[in-house]
Amino acid sequence: MEEFDVLVAGGGPAGAVVAGCLARQGCRVALLEATAYDVPRYGETLPPEINPVLRSLGLWEAFQALFPLESSGMISVWGDPLPVEVDFVRNVHGPGWHIDRGRFDAMLMKEAASAGVHVYSSRRVGACCREGDGWTVGECRSRFLVDACGRNRLRIDDDGDGDGEGDGNIDRETEDVLVAIALTISYSGHRPRDLRTCIETTSCGWWYTAPLPDGTAIAMFFTDPAVYCQEGIAIHDQLQAAPLTARRLEGGHIHDSRVLNVSSSCRTTLFGNGWLAVGDSASSYDPLSGRGVFKALRHASSATDVITACLRGDTSSMPMYATQVRREFDEYVRQRRLYYATEHRWSEYSFWQARTK
Ligand SMILES: Cc1cc2nc3c(=O)[nH]c(=O)nc-3n(C[C@H](O)[C@H](O)[C@H](O)COP(=O)(O)OP(=O)(O)OC[C@H]3O[C@@H](n4cnc5c(N)ncnc54)[C@H](O)[C@@H]3O)c2cc1C
C-alpha cells in the first residue's frame, strides 16, 4: 500500500492544479485520472482574467509553450439583431485565449508531476468509503480526498459505515441543463480571419463558435434537452437562422460531432469528514459564462490552503471555502438569469420561455 497525505480523484484543471499546489507545499499527493488524456475535451476559450491566475500559479511559461491562440474579443448577437462587440484591447489583464483543451489539461498534469505528484492515469476511481482515519483507493491510502471528477462527481461515504449514505452523496442543486451539439470544423482553405469568440441566438437556443490553435474551429449549438429529444434539432436549419455563425463556418466541413449534457449546478455538500470538492464537481456553470476553467483554477488555489490546514488538524476553514463557492455560484446564477432575460425576440419559444421566467 502506498501512503499519501492527499488523494486527488480527477486530473482536469481543478484536480491537476490542486495536486501540484499541494505537492509544492510538501504534501505527498496521488492524482488518479480516469483517462490517458486521449479523449476529446471541451472548454477551449479562456477569458483575460485567467492571465493573472496562471501567473500566480507559476504556469505562465508552460501555458505560453502551448502556443495558445490569442483572442481579441467577443462578438454576440443576443437580444438584438445588431452584433455587440467586446474588445479585449482595453482589458487590464490582456487578451483572452483559444486553447487545445487536451494539450492544456495534459500540460497541467505534467506540471503537477514535475512538482512531485504521483500521477496514475487510466485509473477511474469508484465510490469512495472512508475507513478509519483515511481513504483507500486501489493501492493508495491517504488522509484526505479531493473530488475533482467534474460534473459527474464521486460517490463519497465519509461516515465510515460502508452503507454509501455519507454526506457526500446528497445531490446537486440544478439551475439548468442544456444539451450541447459540439461540432469540430475543418477548413479546406484558410479559416475565417476573425479570431473572436462568437455567440448568436436562434429560437431554439444559441450558437457558440471559436477558432482553435490547429486551424480548425469549434461550433456548439446549445438547446433544451426536451427540444432536442422531442422536437429534434436540424443543425442546418439552426445555422440558417444564425447568419453571423453561418458566415464564420463558410468553407468548413464537420469532421467530428458529439452531444453532451451541460448542467449549471452546485453540490449541496461541498466538504465532509476528510474530503472536499473542487472545480465542476463543486459547482458547474453554463458555458455562456466562459469561466469554467478560470473557476476550476481559483477553487484549486483556495482549496490548497484549506487542505494543508486540515492536514495540520485545523478544519475551521472548510465552511469558509464552501460559503465562498456557494456565494460565487449564487452570483453566477443571478447574472445568468439577467443575461438570458435580455433575449426577448423568441419569447414564444419553449427554450427561451423556460429561461426567462
Ligand atoms: C460543452 C462545454 C463547453 C465549455 N466551454 C467552456 C469554455 O469555453 N471556457 C471555459 O472556461 N469553460 C468551459 N466549459 C467548462 C469547463 O470545461 C469546466 O468548467 C472545466 O473543465 C472544469 O474543470 P474540472 O477540472 O473541474 O473538471 P473536468 O475538466 O471535467 O475534469 C474532470 C476530470 O476528472 C476525470 N474523471 C472523471 N471521473 C473520474 C473518476 N471517477 N475517476 C478518476 N478521474 C475521473 C475526467 O476524466 C477529467 O479529466 C465548458 C464545458 C462544456 C461541457
The ligand as an SDF file (V2000), in Angstrom:
LIG
                    3D

 53 58  0  0  0  0  0  0  0  0999 V2000
  -19.6560   21.9080  -23.8880 C   0  0  0  0  0  0  0  0  0  0  0  0
  -18.8500   22.6900  -22.8800 C   0  0  0  0  0  0  0  0  0  0  0  0
  -18.2200   23.8630  -23.2550 C   0  0  0  0  0  0  0  0  0  0  0  0
  -17.4610   24.5760  -22.3220 C   0  0  0  0  0  0  0  0  0  0  0  0
  -16.8270   25.7350  -22.7120 N   0  0  0  0  0  0  0  0  0  0  0  0
  -16.0190   26.3680  -21.8400 C   0  0  0  0  0  0  0  0  0  0  0  0
  -15.2250   27.4730  -22.2470 C   0  0  0  0  0  0  0  0  0  0  0  0
  -15.2470   27.8730  -23.4210 O   0  0  0  0  0  0  0  0  0  0  0  0
  -14.4120   28.0670  -21.3300 N   0  0  0  0  0  0  0  0  0  0  0  0
  -14.3400   27.6070  -20.0300 C   0  0  0  0  0  0  0  0  0  0  0  0
  -13.5720   28.1630  -19.2320 O   0  0  0  0  0  0  0  0  0  0  0  0
  -15.0690   26.5610  -19.6110 N   0  0  0  0  0  0  0  0  0  0  0  0
  -15.8880   25.9270  -20.4800 C   0  0  0  0  0  0  0  0  0  0  0  0
  -16.5910   24.8320  -20.0840 N   0  0  0  0  0  0  0  0  0  0  0  0
  -16.4900   24.4020  -18.6740 C   0  0  0  0  0  0  0  0  0  0  0  0
  -15.1430   23.7480  -18.3850 C   0  0  0  0  0  0  0  0  0  0  0  0
  -14.8590   22.7550  -19.3460 O   0  0  0  0  0  0  0  0  0  0  0  0
  -15.1590   23.1460  -16.9970 C   0  0  0  0  0  0  0  0  0  0  0  0
  -15.6540   24.1000  -16.0820 O   0  0  0  0  0  0  0  0  0  0  0  0
  -13.7750   22.7230  -16.5360 C   0  0  0  0  0  0  0  0  0  0  0  0
  -13.2710   21.7210  -17.3900 O   0  0  0  0  0  0  0  0  0  0  0  0
  -13.8270   22.2140  -15.1010 C   0  0  0  0  0  0  0  0  0  0  0  0
  -12.6080   21.6390  -14.7450 O   0  0  0  0  0  0  0  0  0  0  0  0
  -12.5930   20.4280  -13.6860 P   0  0  0  0  0  0  0  0  0  0  0  0
  -11.1830   20.0370  -13.5380 O   0  0  0  0  0  0  0  0  0  0  0  0
  -13.3830   20.7810  -12.5060 O   0  0  0  0  0  0  0  0  0  0  0  0
  -13.4280   19.2580  -14.3800 O   0  0  0  0  0  0  0  0  0  0  0  0
  -13.1490   18.4630  -15.7240 P   0  0  0  0  0  0  0  0  0  0  0  0
  -12.4460   19.3080  -16.6890 O   0  0  0  0  0  0  0  0  0  0  0  0
  -14.4480   17.8550  -16.0980 O   0  0  0  0  0  0  0  0  0  0  0  0
  -12.1400   17.3230  -15.2740 O   0  0  0  0  0  0  0  0  0  0  0  0
  -12.5630   16.2080  -14.5470 C   0  0  0  0  0  0  0  0  0  0  0  0
  -11.5130   15.1320  -14.7220 C   0  0  0  0  0  0  0  0  0  0  0  0
  -11.8480   14.0240  -13.8940 O   0  0  0  0  0  0  0  0  0  0  0  0
  -11.7210   12.8370  -14.6450 C   0  0  0  0  0  0  0  0  0  0  0  0
  -12.6320   11.8850  -14.0270 N   0  0  0  0  0  0  0  0  0  0  0  0
  -13.9900   11.8750  -14.0820 C   0  0  0  0  0  0  0  0  0  0  0  0
  -14.4780   10.8790  -13.3210 N   0  0  0  0  0  0  0  0  0  0  0  0
  -13.4030   10.2600  -12.7690 C   0  0  0  0  0  0  0  0  0  0  0  0
  -13.2550    9.1740  -11.8720 C   0  0  0  0  0  0  0  0  0  0  0  0
  -14.3230    8.5260  -11.3950 N   0  0  0  0  0  0  0  0  0  0  0  0
  -12.0050    8.8090  -11.5070 N   0  0  0  0  0  0  0  0  0  0  0  0
  -10.9180    9.4710  -11.9760 C   0  0  0  0  0  0  0  0  0  0  0  0
  -11.0000   10.5020  -12.8270 N   0  0  0  0  0  0  0  0  0  0  0  0
  -12.2290   10.8970  -13.2060 C   0  0  0  0  0  0  0  0  0  0  0  0
  -12.0610   13.2320  -16.0560 C   0  0  0  0  0  0  0  0  0  0  0  0
  -11.5060   12.3360  -17.0000 O   0  0  0  0  0  0  0  0  0  0  0  0
  -11.4280   14.6160  -16.1450 C   0  0  0  0  0  0  0  0  0  0  0  0
  -10.0700   14.5540  -16.5180 O   0  0  0  0  0  0  0  0  0  0  0  0
  -17.3560   24.1050  -20.9910 C   0  0  0  0  0  0  0  0  0  0  0  0
  -17.9860   22.9200  -20.6260 C   0  0  0  0  0  0  0  0  0  0  0  0
  -18.7130   22.2130  -21.5520 C   0  0  0  0  0  0  0  0  0  0  0  0
  -19.3660   20.9080  -21.1190 C   0  0  0  0  0  0  0  0  0  0  0  0
  1  2  1  0
  2  3  1  0
  2 52  2  0
  3  4  2  0
  4  5  1  0
  4 50  1  0
  5  6  2  0
  6  7  1  0
  6 13  1  0
  7  8  2  0
  7  9  1  0
  9 10  1  0
 10 11  2  0
 10 12  1  0
 12 13  2  0
 13 14  1  0
 14 15  1  0
 14 50  1  0
 15 16  1  0
 16 17  1  0
 16 18  1  0
 18 19  1  0
 18 20  1  0
 20 21  1  0
 20 22  1  0
 22 23  1  0
 23 24  1  0
 24 25  2  0
 24 26  1  0
 24 27  1  0
 27 28  1  0
 28 29  2  0
 28 30  1  0
 28 31  1  0
 31 32  1  0
 32 33  1  0
 33 34  1  0
 33 48  1  0
 34 35  1  0
 35 36  1  0
 35 46  1  0
 36 37  1  0
 36 45  1  0
 37 38  2  0
 38 39  1  0
 39 40  1  0
 39 45  2  0
 40 41  1  0
 40 42  2  0
 42 43  1  0
 43 44  2  0
 44 45  1  0
 46 47  1  0
 46 48  1  0
 48 49  1  0
 50 51  2  0
 51 52  1  0
 52 53  1  0
M  END
$$$$
